[in-house]
């Protein structure tokens, strides 16, 4: 049964029967009150099977008058809107590219500025964050000036503001939210903590009061999008995730802005600190100190050649290092001219499972080791594989497992990659049912997203750039490997005795290459210990067999300092900072906690580089003098991983509904005050090491060479002056910039006779500069 509705205000069109659920209306720009806006309208009865439909097309074109037919439709539309027949869902994506893909899948074809509309959905996007936390001076104008006496800044309630650079898109989204025909919102931003924050803050400032739901998908394929919209989640289900995101943002504001202002004011230098970047920097600085204070020590090793194999000397504790040269010579003398006897032969059958599938951090580590990719570059390339090519699942994950509902899709995923060079590797897997074990499938070890694996999207390697192919190859081979059988081998250890000294030899016989057919990269070990016995090919030996000593060689070596951090090893340290904590109980409780999240660690490393706290020397990360000095200036609590990792653990608990948002923010506010007091009480001094011989044209002090967004910049060392200019100037001396016009005027005021400037500013400036140089010469 349909609705019985009379057309008004005319009676020319009688009574229609409407099937409400199937009513389709394209009414872009329609005013339900039957406005005087010019329009032309067609009413065309349609049938879908036996269901009568009314399909109305509103065309945005001029018409001499709104005729009776249009007035009737206007009245009809008003009633339909009230009944809910023409209501649409507003879909909010995070990026235009993702929004366009969602719109295509949802069959939205009418493109507008900032959104795409269809019969059932209106798809828009946020350009990343459109809303952010208010600046300090938005609370009180006094905060425009940076003064120690105004710290700490602890607003009673944090405010939000629209980001000026993208305010135009915020207006688009807000206007769409206010439309009467929008019945609900679908949050389709990135399925994670920051993505939730992007959407919710927009909702807050736009005063969204209608229902909302959540699109939560792990890949951007058409099938995944369709399935996601068929199974939208209740928006309130992600309130805890939103709370955690708000806590993270407010904590960074309260800690970062307060400590940064305190350091900058106290030491009159551009210094900044943060709850994650500072303890990360401290690890690099501390490692550099270990290296600088390291004193190498000589030691010796002894290797004997028994003809068909060699053996390395070991003491009773298993160490092969002799730290006394005389002792090494005496041991070698005991061996020369003597025969050895095979004392022990141990053969053990061993098997190794494949490395687990990738999470973001592990993939960043491997890409750095194999290809020298920075963590940020890996994330950027991975994002393209996810969004543009739709070949991999959600990148910003901290899990290396999949859930049981993914298992039925494994066959389709393998078929999608059954092309050269992977076809031969996939073929044996497709010849039998795929039954992965709990080593790969574990619902309890997947929180928001499962491991990074290929999607069902057909693979066309020719469409990928070289960097994309390299990264995709790592992901695919790891995915295939984890479905392969174990790598099985027999490991044999031989102990040969010579005149009371013992020599160890090790070799293996491979029985089944298993997953090593796919890749030999174990990815679980950062290196081989110096004293690990080398593998060699061993022939069959018998216990008690006599062996002739062919030669005996003493090797002199030196102990080595710890290696500098690379991005790969730094990511490992950030992921598991517990080993840097002395308190055993606290160290145990922090297992699983880390500095930052997989999604933010690359950004933290880049921030340390961009602020000149660290530098890249090849693959190594080396602290600068500025970075080393900063760690000496900040409070101990901020430069050790304990406090920050505890905060990160509490954020995770809040996201899971196990922690208190109110208590967390209360503690952060307290910490901010304590950290500021610590900086103020510090009696240390800061000395810039990047001073140039170029004087500031405003105050005359020597300028600093710093990294700017557009290259090297010269910046006045006096924060109160604040003058900046590019390192390389044009022939005249100044480029157009926000600061240059101010400086030009100051120079004119200082050196000219204040006559009318008119249009001859260039000549006056040249004269002013010439006068300044003359004055300097006189000095």
C-alpha distance (Angstrom), angle and dihedral (degrees) to the residues before:
residue distance angle dihedral
X1 . . .
X2 3.82 . .
X3 3.77 133.3 .
X4 3.87 116.4 -81.1
X5 3.81 104.2 -138.2
X6 3.81 130.1 170.5
X7 3.78 119.3 -144.0
X8 3.78 113.7 -121.6
X9 3.02 148.3 -124.2
X10 3.82 90.6 9.0
X11 3.78 126.8 45.8
X12 3.79 97.2 -150.8
X13 3.76 95.0 105.2
X14 3.78 102.1 47.7
X15 3.80 121.6 -162.1
X16 3.81 127.2 -24.0
X17 3.81 130.8 -166.2
X18 3.80 110.8 -133.0
X19 3.82 128.3 -161.2
X20 3.79 96.7 -149.7
X21 3.78 99.8 -164.3
X22 3.79 92.5 53.9
X23 3.80 99.6 40.5
X24 3.78 110.9 129.6
X25 3.78 122.0 -164.6
X26 3.79 130.0 172.9
X27 3.78 99.5 -159.9
X28 3.80 106.0 152.7
X29 3.78 108.3 171.9
X30 3.82 93.1 4.0
X31 3.79 118.2 158.9
X32 3.78 107.3 -147.1
X33 3.81 92.2 -154.1
X34 3.80 91.1 67.1
X35 3.80 93.3 -108.9
X36 3.77 124.7 -158.7
X37 3.80 90.0 -110.3
X38 3.82 109.2 129.2
X39 3.79 113.7 -103.5
X40 3.77 142.9 145.9
X41 3.78 120.6 -137.5
X42 3.78 136.3 -163.8
X43 3.79 123.1 -164.2
X44 3.76 113.3 -161.0
X45 3.83 125.1 175.3
X46 3.80 112.4 -133.8
X47 3.77 133.6 -172.9
X48 3.78 128.9 -148.0
X49 3.77 104.8 -171.0
X50 3.80 103.0 -53.2
X51 3.83 94.7 -24.8
X52 3.83 115.9 106.6
X53 3.81 112.3 -137.7
X54 3.76 133.4 -171.0
X55 3.78 112.5 -145.8
X56 3.80 115.0 -171.6
X57 3.78 123.3 -170.2
X58 3.77 119.0 -161.3
X59 3.79 112.4 -164.5
X60 3.81 121.1 -158.5
X61 3.79 95.7 -135.0
X62 3.77 133.2 112.0
X63 3.78 120.4 -92.7
X64 3.83 128.0 -178.9
X65 3.78 93.2 -119.2
X66 3.78 144.5 -7.1
X67 3.81 96.2 -106.5
X68 3.77 127.1 -154.7
X69 3.77 89.9 -92.9
X70 3.81 89.9 57.2
X71 3.77 92.6 45.7
X72 3.78 89.5 51.8
X73 3.79 91.2 51.1
X74 3.79 90.2 47.5
X75 3.77 89.6 57.1
X76 3.78 90.7 45.1
X77 3.80 91.3 50.8
X78 3.79 90.8 50.6
X79 3.79 90.2 55.1
X80 3.80 92.6 44.1
X81 3.79 90.8 52.6
X82 3.78 90.8 50.9
X83 3.80 90.5 48.9
X84 3.82 90.4 49.0
X85 3.82 95.1 -119.9
X86 3.83 95.2 127.8
X87 3.80 98.9 37.2
X88 3.79 118.8 130.8
X89 3.78 137.9 -163.9
X90 3.80 119.9 -118.1
X91 3.81 112.0 -138.5
X92 3.82 116.6 -156.9
X93 3.82 115.0 -160.1
X94 3.81 125.6 -179.3
X95 3.81 100.1 -127.7
X96 3.83 133.8 29.1
X97 3.82 90.9 -122.8
X98 3.81 91.8 55.3
X99 3.81 90.8 43.0
X100 3.80 91.4 53.7
X101 3.80 91.7 50.6
X102 3.81 92.3 49.3
X103 3.82 90.2 47.0
X104 3.80 90.7 52.1
X105 3.80 92.5 50.9
X106 3.82 90.6 46.8
X107 3.82 90.3 49.0
X108 3.79 95.6 -117.4
X109 3.80 107.3 157.8
X110 3.81 108.9 163.6
X111 3.82 106.5 96.0
X112 3.77 119.1 -155.7
X113 3.78 135.2 167.8
X114 3.78 104.3 -69.8
X115 3.81 98.5 -5.8
X116 3.82 145.8 48.2
X117 3.80 121.7 -137.8
X118 3.77 135.1 -154.7
X119 3.80 139.3 166.5
X120 3.81 95.2 -80.2
X121 3.78 106.1 13.3
X122 3.78 140.7 45.4
X123 3.82 110.7 -158.5
X124 3.80 121.2 -158.7
X125 3.80 135.9 157.9
X126 3.77 142.2 -142.1
X127 3.85 106.5 -137.9
X128 3.80 87.0 -130.0
X129 3.79 113.8 -64.6
X130 3.82 113.4 7.4
X131 3.80 93.0 171.0
X132 3.79 129.3 46.0
X133 3.78 140.8 169.6
X134 3.80 114.4 -73.2
X135 3.81 119.7 -99.4
X136 3.83 119.7 -108.7
X137 3.82 92.9 -104.8
X138 3.82 89.3 54.9
X139 3.81 85.3 70.4
X140 3.79 97.8 41.5
X141 3.82 129.9 0.4
X142 3.81 90.1 -137.7
X143 3.82 89.0 73.5
X144 3.81 90.0 69.7
X145 3.79 84.6 82.5
X146 3.79 115.8 60.4
X147 3.81 107.8 -130.3
X148 3.79 130.3 160.4
X149 3.80 91.5 -139.4
X150 3.83 90.5 63.0
X151 3.81 93.1 58.3
X152 2.94 139.4 141.7
X153 3.81 99.1 42.7
X154 3.82 106.2 -153.0
X155 3.82 111.4 164.9
X156 3.84 111.9 -160.0
X157 3.80 89.6 -129.5
X158 3.79 127.1 15.3
X159 3.81 115.0 -120.8
X160 3.80 131.0 -151.2
X161 3.79 130.0 -137.3
X162 3.80 137.0 -175.8
X163 3.81 114.1 -104.4
X164 3.79 105.1 -113.8
X165 3.82 96.9 -142.6
X166 3.82 92.7 58.8
X167 3.81 99.3 29.4
X168 3.81 91.0 117.3
X169 3.80 90.9 64.6
X170 3.80 91.6 45.7
X171 3.80 88.2 56.8
X172 3.81 89.8 51.7
X173 3.81 91.9 51.6
X174 3.80 93.8 43.9
X175 3.81 92.6 49.6
X176 3.79 90.5 50.6
X177 3.80 89.8 50.1
X178 3.82 89.5 54.8
X179 3.79 94.7 53.1
X180 3.80 113.1 117.4
X181 3.79 92.9 -136.9
X182 3.84 93.2 58.1
X183 3.80 106.4 97.2
X184 3.82 101.4 173.2
X185 3.79 144.5 2.1
X186 3.80 125.4 -122.3
X187 3.82 112.0 -157.5
X188 3.80 105.4 -143.7
X189 3.80 98.8 164.2
X190 3.81 119.0 125.3
X191 3.79 109.7 -50.3
X192 3.80 96.9 -116.0
X193 3.79 144.9 74.2
X194 3.80 97.5 -71.4
X195 3.79 93.3 41.5
X196 3.79 89.6 55.3
X197 3.80 90.3 50.8
X198 3.83 92.3 50.9
X199 3.80 91.7 58.2
X200 3.80 100.3 36.8
X201 3.81 95.0 52.0
X202 3.80 89.7 51.9
X203 3.80 88.8 50.3
X204 3.81 90.6 51.4
X205 3.82 96.1 51.6
X206 3.81 92.8 40.8
X207 3.83 88.9 50.8
X208 3.81 93.7 -126.6
X209 3.83 110.0 -169.5
X210 3.80 102.8 162.2
X211 3.83 125.4 95.0
X212 3.80 119.4 -74.3
X213 3.79 136.0 -168.3
X214 3.78 135.6 -166.7
X215 3.81 130.7 -118.4
X216 3.81 105.5 -150.6
X217 3.79 113.4 -179.3
X218 3.79 134.7 152.0
X219 3.80 99.0 -150.4
X220 3.79 137.7 33.1
X221 3.81 99.0 -132.5
X222 3.79 118.8 129.2
X223 3.80 90.6 -112.9
X224 3.81 92.1 51.4
X225 3.81 92.1 49.3
X226 3.81 92.6 48.7
X227 3.79 91.8 47.0
X228 3.79 90.8 46.9
X229 3.80 92.8 53.8
X230 3.78 90.0 47.0
X231 3.82 88.5 55.4
X232 3.80 105.4 35.9
X233 3.80 114.3 172.2
X234 3.79 126.1 -130.0
X235 3.81 108.6 -94.0
X236 3.80 92.7 -135.0
X237 3.80 89.4 61.3
X238 3.80 87.5 76.5
X239 3.79 98.2 48.7
X240 3.81 91.3 107.8
X241 3.80 90.6 52.9
X242 3.81 89.0 51.2
X243 3.81 91.0 49.6
X244 3.82 90.0 53.0
X245 3.81 90.5 49.4
X246 3.81 91.9 50.8
X247 3.80 90.7 48.5
X248 3.80 90.8 51.3
X249 3.82 92.6 49.8
X250 3.80 94.9 45.6
X251 3.81 92.0 45.4
X252 3.80 91.2 53.2
X253 3.82 90.0 49.0
X254 3.81 95.2 47.4
X255 3.80 96.2 43.8
X256 3.80 100.9 31.7
X257 3.80 100.1 44.6
X258 3.80 95.9 41.1
X259 3.80 96.6 46.9
X260 3.81 92.6 41.2
X261 3.81 92.3 52.6
X262 3.78 91.5 44.8
X263 3.82 92.9 52.0
X264 3.80 93.8 43.4
X265 3.82 94.2 48.9
X266 3.79 95.3 41.3
X267 3.81 96.5 50.0
X268 3.85 99.8 24.9
X269 3.80 91.1 -127.4
X270 3.78 136.8 111.2
X271 3.79 97.9 -97.7
X272 3.78 126.7 151.6
X273 3.78 135.9 -178.2
X274 3.79 137.9 -175.3
X275 3.76 140.8 -170.7
X276 3.85 92.7 -105.7
X277 3.80 106.3 22.2
X278 3.81 95.3 53.1
X279 3.83 98.4 55.2
X280 3.81 87.9 43.0
X281 3.80 90.1 53.6
X282 3.81 89.1 46.6
X283 3.81 91.0 59.1
X284 3.81 90.4 54.4
X285 3.81 92.6 45.5
X286 3.80 92.7 47.7
X287 3.80 91.4 49.5
X288 3.80 90.0 51.6
X289 3.81 89.4 51.5
X290 3.82 90.0 52.0
X291 3.79 89.9 52.0
X292 3.81 93.7 47.1
X293 3.80 93.0 48.6
X294 3.78 94.6 43.8
X295 3.79 115.6 116.4
X296 3.84 112.4 -160.5
X297 3.79 117.9 -132.5
X298 3.80 126.0 -155.7
X299 3.79 119.3 -121.4
X300 3.79 136.4 168.7
X301 3.81 136.0 -138.6
X302 3.80 129.5 -164.1
X303 3.81 126.8 -144.1
X304 3.81 125.0 -174.4
X305 3.80 126.2 -160.1
X306 3.83 112.1 -142.3
X307 3.80 94.6 -178.3
X308 3.80 102.9 -108.6
X309 3.82 94.9 37.0
X310 3.81 139.7 7.5
X311 3.78 131.4 -127.9
X312 3.82 133.8 -151.4
X313 3.80 120.6 -141.0
X314 3.81 116.8 -111.6
X315 3.80 131.2 179.6
X316 3.79 124.0 -138.6
X317 3.82 91.2 -85.1
X318 3.81 90.6 54.7
X319 3.82 96.1 -108.8
X320 3.79 120.8 135.7
X321 3.82 97.0 -164.5
X322 3.82 121.9 105.5
X323 3.82 111.5 -169.0
X324 3.81 95.1 -170.4
X325 3.79 117.9 72.8
X326 3.80 93.1 -157.3
X327 3.80 90.3 53.4
X328 3.80 90.4 50.1
X329 3.81 91.3 51.4
X330 3.80 91.8 47.5
X331 3.83 91.4 50.0
X332 3.79 91.3 50.2
X333 3.81 90.6 48.6
X334 3.81 90.2 54.8
X335 3.80 89.7 56.6
X336 3.78 103.9 43.9
X337 3.78 113.1 97.2
X338 3.82 93.8 12.4
X339 3.77 133.0 107.9
X340 3.76 126.0 -124.0
X341 3.78 131.1 -136.9
X342 3.82 126.3 -147.9
X343 3.79 100.0 -118.9
X344 3.81 101.8 174.3
X345 3.79 138.7 12.5
X346 3.82 117.5 -170.2
X347 3.79 120.0 -174.7
X348 3.79 118.7 -178.7
X349 3.78 129.9 177.8
X350 3.80 109.6 -129.8
X351 3.75 136.4 -179.7
X352 3.80 132.1 -167.5
X353 3.76 124.8 -158.2
X354 3.77 119.2 -139.3
X355 3.81 118.3 -92.0
X356 3.80 112.2 -90.4
X357 3.79 120.2 -96.3
X358 3.79 117.1 -83.4
X359 3.75 128.1 -83.3
X360 3.80 116.7 -173.0
X361 3.80 96.9 -94.0
X362 3.81 94.6 48.8
X363 3.81 90.8 48.0
X364 3.81 90.8 50.0
X365 3.81 89.6 50.7
X366 3.80 93.4 50.4
X367 3.79 94.1 44.6
X368 3.79 89.6 51.5
X369 3.81 92.8 49.6
X370 3.80 96.5 43.4
X371 3.80 103.6 34.3
X372 3.80 106.3 11.7
X373 3.80 91.9 -115.5
X374 3.78 115.3 162.9
X375 3.80 115.8 -124.5
X376 3.81 89.7 -110.3
X377 3.81 92.6 50.2
X378 3.80 91.3 50.7
X379 3.80 90.5 51.4
X380 3.81 92.0 47.5
X381 3.82 94.3 49.7
X382 3.80 90.6 43.5
X383 3.81 90.9 52.1
X384 3.82 89.2 55.8
X385 3.81 91.4 50.1
X386 3.81 87.5 51.8
X387 3.81 101.9 42.0
X388 3.79 107.0 25.8
X389 3.79 103.8 29.7
X390 3.84 96.3 25.7
X391 3.80 89.3 -147.3
X392 3.82 99.9 128.3
X393 3.78 137.0 40.4
X394 3.81 127.9 -108.5
X395 3.83 108.8 -41.9
X396 3.83 105.4 -155.0
X397 3.77 96.4 71.2
X398 3.80 131.1 131.6
X399 3.81 95.4 -162.7
X400 3.80 128.2 95.1
X401 3.79 95.3 -169.4
X402 3.80 137.7 74.9
X403 3.79 130.3 -136.1
X404 3.80 126.7 -115.7
X405 3.82 92.9 -105.0
X406 3.84 89.5 63.3
X407 3.83 93.6 56.8
X408 3.86 95.3 80.6
X409 3.82 88.9 55.0
X410 3.82 95.6 54.7
X411 3.80 93.9 89.3
X412 3.81 91.9 53.8
X413 3.79 90.8 47.3
X414 3.81 91.1 51.9
X415 3.80 91.7 48.3
X416 3.79 90.7 52.2
X417 3.83 90.6 59.7
X418 3.82 96.0 41.8
X419 3.80 92.5 118.4
X420 3.79 132.6 103.3
X421 3.00 123.7 -38.9
X422 3.82 93.9 20.5
X423 3.82 101.4 41.1
X424 3.84 95.2 91.9
X425 3.79 91.5 47.7
X426 3.81 94.2 49.2
X427 3.80 96.6 43.6
X428 3.84 97.9 77.6
X429 3.82 90.6 48.7
X430 3.80 92.8 54.3
X431 3.80 93.1 50.3
X432 3.80 92.5 74.1
X433 3.81 138.2 28.2
X434 3.80 113.9 -74.1
X435 3.80 110.9 -124.7
X436 3.80 109.6 166.7
X437 3.80 117.1 -167.0
X438 3.79 129.5 -125.5
X439 3.77 86.8 -90.9
X440 3.83 85.6 79.9
X441 3.81 103.1 17.8
X442 3.79 114.7 59.1
X443 3.80 122.4 141.0
X444 3.80 91.3 -167.9
X445 3.82 91.7 62.0
X446 3.80 96.0 52.0
X447 3.80 117.2 81.6
X448 3.82 114.4 165.4
X449 3.81 100.4 -14.8
X450 3.79 138.2 13.3
X451 3.80 127.3 -127.0
X452 3.81 122.4 -59.1
X453 3.82 106.2 -92.1
X454 3.83 135.7 152.7
X455 3.81 119.2 -81.8
X456 3.81 127.3 -133.9
X457 3.79 89.9 -98.9
X458 3.84 109.8 124.3
X459 3.80 110.5 -106.6
X460 3.81 122.1 -120.8
X461 3.79 105.8 176.5
X462 3.82 91.3 -173.9
X463 3.80 89.5 68.7
X464 3.81 92.7 59.6
X465 3.79 127.3 88.8
X466 3.80 118.2 -126.3
X467 3.81 94.0 -99.4
X468 3.80 90.9 47.8
X469 3.82 91.3 50.3
X470 3.80 91.8 51.1
X471 3.78 93.9 50.4
X472 3.79 93.5 41.8
X473 3.81 89.5 50.6
X474 3.82 90.4 56.9
X475 3.81 91.3 50.7
X476 3.80 96.0 45.6
X477 3.80 95.7 46.3
X478 3.80 91.4 47.8
X479 3.83 89.9 49.3
X480 3.81 92.6 49.7
X481 3.81 92.4 43.3
X482 3.80 94.4 54.7
X483 3.83 88.5 58.4
X484 3.81 92.9 50.2
X485 3.82 124.7 91.6
X486 3.80 123.2 -94.6
X487 3.79 122.4 -76.5
X488 3.83 103.6 -111.0
X489 3.80 128.6 -165.1
X490 3.79 144.0 149.4
X491 3.78 113.1 -115.9
X492 3.81 117.6 -155.8
X493 3.80 125.4 -164.9
X494 3.82 120.1 -169.8
X495 3.81 123.3 -165.2
X496 3.79 114.2 -161.9
X497 3.85 120.6 -170.0
X498 3.79 121.9 -149.2
X499 3.82 117.0 -177.6
X500 3.81 92.7 -34.9
X501 3.81 96.6 -41.7
X502 3.81 121.5 108.4
X503 3.79 128.9 -139.0
X504 3.80 123.8 -167.1
X505 3.82 127.5 -150.1
X506 3.81 128.8 -178.3
X507 3.79 134.3 -167.5
X508 3.79 139.7 154.2
X509 3.79 139.7 -143.6
X510 3.82 114.0 -149.6
X511 3.82 114.2 -135.2
X512 3.82 99.7 173.5
X513 3.81 123.6 8.5
X514 3.81 89.5 -157.7
X515 3.80 112.2 164.2
X516 3.80 91.4 1.7
X517 3.80 85.9 75.6
X518 3.80 85.2 71.9
X519 3.80 100.3 39.0
X520 3.78 136.6 -10.8
X521 3.78 92.9 -155.2
X522 3.80 108.0 113.4
X523 3.82 91.5 -173.4
X524 3.78 90.4 -170.5
X525 3.82 99.1 88.1
X526 3.77 125.4 63.1
X527 3.77 93.2 -155.1
X528 3.78 146.0 -34.1
X529 3.79 117.9 -82.6
X530 3.79 113.8 -112.5
X531 3.81 92.6 -120.3
X532 3.80 96.3 48.6
X533 3.79 109.5 122.6
X534 3.80 111.2 -110.3
X535 3.79 117.6 -118.5
X536 3.81 116.6 -113.7
X537 3.76 136.6 170.0
X538 3.81 108.1 -94.2
X539 3.77 125.5 -161.7
X540 3.79 119.8 -148.5
X541 3.82 111.8 -73.6
X542 3.80 133.7 -174.3
X543 3.76 127.8 -134.5
X544 3.85 110.9 -108.8
X545 3.81 92.3 23.3
X546 3.80 113.6 144.9
X547 3.83 116.0 -124.2
X548 3.78 126.1 -164.2
X549 3.80 117.5 -132.1
X550 3.84 103.0 -124.7
X551 3.79 95.4 -179.8
X552 3.78 141.9 -14.9
X553 3.80 121.6 -148.8
X554 3.79 129.9 -169.9
X555 3.84 115.4 -152.9
X556 3.80 121.5 -160.7
X557 3.82 115.2 -146.8
X558 3.81 139.0 164.2
X559 3.77 130.5 -130.7
X560 3.77 110.3 -108.0
X561 3.80 129.6 -137.2
X562 3.80 119.2 -118.7
X563 3.79 112.4 -79.8
X564 3.77 121.6 -103.9
X565 3.75 115.1 -104.8
X566 3.76 118.6 -91.4
X567 3.79 118.7 -166.3
X568 3.80 87.9 -99.3
X569 3.80 94.9 54.8
X570 3.81 93.1 38.6
X571 3.81 90.4 55.0
X572 3.81 87.9 52.7
X573 3.80 91.0 50.4
X574 3.82 91.7 47.9
X575 3.78 90.6 49.0
X576 3.82 93.7 50.4
X577 3.82 109.7 23.5
X578 3.81 92.3 156.3
X579 3.81 93.0 99.2
X580 3.81 89.0 64.7
X581 3.82 91.3 58.7
X582 3.78 116.9 92.2
X583 3.80 98.3 -162.2
X584 3.82 104.3 89.8
X585 3.81 96.0 -156.0
X586 3.80 92.5 49.3
X587 3.80 90.8 44.6
X588 3.81 90.6 54.9
X589 3.80 92.9 46.7
X590 3.81 91.2 52.8
X591 3.78 97.2 59.6
X592 3.77 105.4 130.2
X593 3.81 93.5 23.5
X594 3.76 121.8 109.0
X595 3.79 147.7 169.9
X596 3.78 105.5 -83.9
X597 3.80 123.8 -28.6
X598 3.82 131.9 -78.6
X599 3.80 87.3 -97.6
X600 3.83 95.5 53.6
X601 3.82 106.0 35.4
X602 3.79 95.2 83.7
X603 3.81 89.9 50.7
X604 3.82 90.9 50.9
X605 3.82 92.2 53.2
X606 3.81 91.2 48.2
X607 3.81 90.6 49.1
X608 3.81 90.9 54.0
X609 3.81 89.3 51.2
X610 3.81 94.9 45.8
X611 3.81 92.9 49.8
X612 3.83 90.5 51.5
X613 3.81 94.5 -117.4
X614 3.81 91.0 123.4
X615 3.80 136.7 16.4
X616 3.79 135.1 -154.2
X617 3.81 114.4 -116.4
X618 3.79 99.8 -177.1
X619 3.80 103.0 -58.0
X620 3.80 93.1 -22.6
X621 3.80 123.7 99.4
X622 3.80 111.0 -141.0
X623 3.82 125.6 -174.4
X624 3.80 119.0 -124.2
X625 3.77 125.4 -136.2
X626 3.80 87.5 -100.8
X627 3.80 91.5 54.6
X628 3.81 93.4 46.2
X629 3.81 91.7 49.4
X630 3.81 92.6 47.6
X631 3.81 91.6 57.4
X632 3.80 87.8 53.6
X633 3.82 90.9 53.4
X634 3.82 103.7 46.8
X635 3.78 125.4 82.1
X636 3.82 116.0 -88.4
X637 3.81 91.1 -119.9
X638 3.81 91.8 61.5
X639 3.80 97.7 47.5
X640 3.80 97.9 50.7
X641 3.81 121.1 77.1
X642 3.81 96.9 -129.8
X643 3.79 98.9 82.8
X644 3.80 96.6 38.8
X645 3.81 94.3 46.2
X646 3.80 89.4 49.0
X647 3.80 89.2 53.1
X648 3.81 90.5 50.3
X649 3.81 90.6 50.3
X650 3.80 90.4 51.0
X651 3.81 90.3 50.8
X652 3.80 89.3 53.6
X653 3.80 89.8 49.7
X654 3.82 90.9 51.0
X655 3.82 90.0 51.1
X656 3.80 88.6 54.2
X657 3.80 93.3 47.3
X658 3.81 93.1 -109.4
X659 3.81 99.9 107.5
X660 3.79 139.1 59.6
X661 3.80 118.9 -111.9
X662 3.81 91.6 -162.6
X663 3.81 94.1 52.7
X664 3.80 92.7 46.3
X665 3.81 94.5 52.6
X666 3.81 90.6 44.1
X667 3.81 90.1 55.4
X668 3.82 92.1 45.6
X669 3.82 91.2 53.1
X670 3.78 89.8 50.3
X671 3.83 91.2 48.6
X672 3.81 91.2 49.4
X673 3.80 91.2 56.5
X674 3.79 92.8 47.7
X675 3.82 93.0 48.6
X676 3.80 92.1 51.2
X677 3.82 91.0 50.4
X678 3.80 89.5 51.0
X679 3.82 92.2 53.8
X680 3.80 92.6 47.3
X681 3.81 91.2 50.7
X682 3.81 93.3 49.7
X683 3.82 113.5 112.8
X684 3.81 96.1 -168.6
X685 3.82 123.4 114.5
X686 3.80 131.1 -131.4
X687 3.79 122.6 -142.6
X688 3.79 120.6 -170.9
X689 3.80 114.0 -133.9
X690 3.80 96.2 -167.5
X691 3.82 97.9 71.3
X692 3.83 114.4 142.3
X693 3.79 131.0 -159.6
X694 3.80 90.9 -112.8
X695 3.79 114.9 107.4
X696 3.78 123.3 -140.7
X697 3.84 108.7 -107.3
X698 3.81 90.2 -142.3
X699 3.81 106.0 46.8
X700 3.79 102.8 8.4
X701 3.80 97.5 -123.8
X702 3.79 120.6 134.2
X703 3.80 112.8 -92.1
X704 3.79 130.3 -127.6
X705 3.81 125.4 -125.3
X706 3.81 108.0 -130.1
X707 3.79 138.8 167.1
X708 3.80 112.4 -101.9
X709 3.78 131.6 -174.5
X710 3.81 89.5 -100.9
X711 3.79 98.4 39.5
X712 3.78 136.0 -77.2
X713 3.80 115.6 -4.7
X714 3.78 135.0 -169.5
X715 3.78 110.3 -133.1
X716 3.79 128.8 -174.9
X717 3.79 110.3 -111.5
X718 3.82 89.8 -139.9
X719 3.79 105.8 86.0
X720 3.82 90.9 -159.1
X721 3.82 89.6 60.3
X722 3.81 95.9 45.1
X723 3.81 96.7 -177.1
X724 3.83 115.9 159.6
X725 3.79 134.2 178.8
X726 3.83 137.4 168.0
X727 3.79 114.8 -86.4
X728 3.81 90.9 -122.2
X729 3.79 114.0 49.7
X730 3.79 129.3 -166.2
X731 3.81 121.9 -105.9
X732 3.78 93.0 -84.6
X733 3.76 94.8 50.7
X734 3.80 107.3 -113.9
X735 3.74 135.2 67.4
X736 3.74 123.6 -153.0
X737 3.79 108.8 -89.0
X738 3.77 140.5 134.2
X739 3.79 91.0 -93.8
X740 3.80 99.1 39.8
X741 3.80 96.7 66.8
X742 3.81 90.0 52.4
X743 3.80 91.6 48.8
X744 3.80 92.1 46.5
X745 3.78 90.2 54.7
X746 3.80 91.6 47.4
X747 3.79 90.5 52.0
X748 3.78 91.4 49.2
X749 3.79 91.7 49.2
X750 3.78 91.4 47.6
X751 3.80 100.7 46.5
X752 3.83 108.2 21.0
X753 3.78 128.5 80.4
X754 3.83 90.7 -116.5
X755 3.83 92.7 -111.3
X756 3.78 120.1 152.6
X757 3.77 108.9 -64.7
X758 3.77 98.9 -157.8
X759 3.79 113.5 160.8
X760 3.80 96.5 -36.1
X761 3.83 96.0 87.7
X762 3.79 92.8 130.4
X763 3.80 94.2 58.6
X764 3.79 91.9 46.9
X765 3.80 91.8 50.2
X766 3.78 91.6 49.6
X767 3.76 89.3 51.0
X768 3.78 91.4 47.5
X769 3.80 91.8 50.5
X770 3.80 91.0 47.5
X771 3.81 90.4 51.0
X772 3.79 90.6 49.1
X773 3.83 90.8 53.3
X774 3.82 90.5 47.8
X775 3.79 90.6 51.6
X776 3.79 90.1 51.2
X777 3.80 91.5 51.2
X778 3.81 90.0 52.9
X779 3.78 89.8 52.8
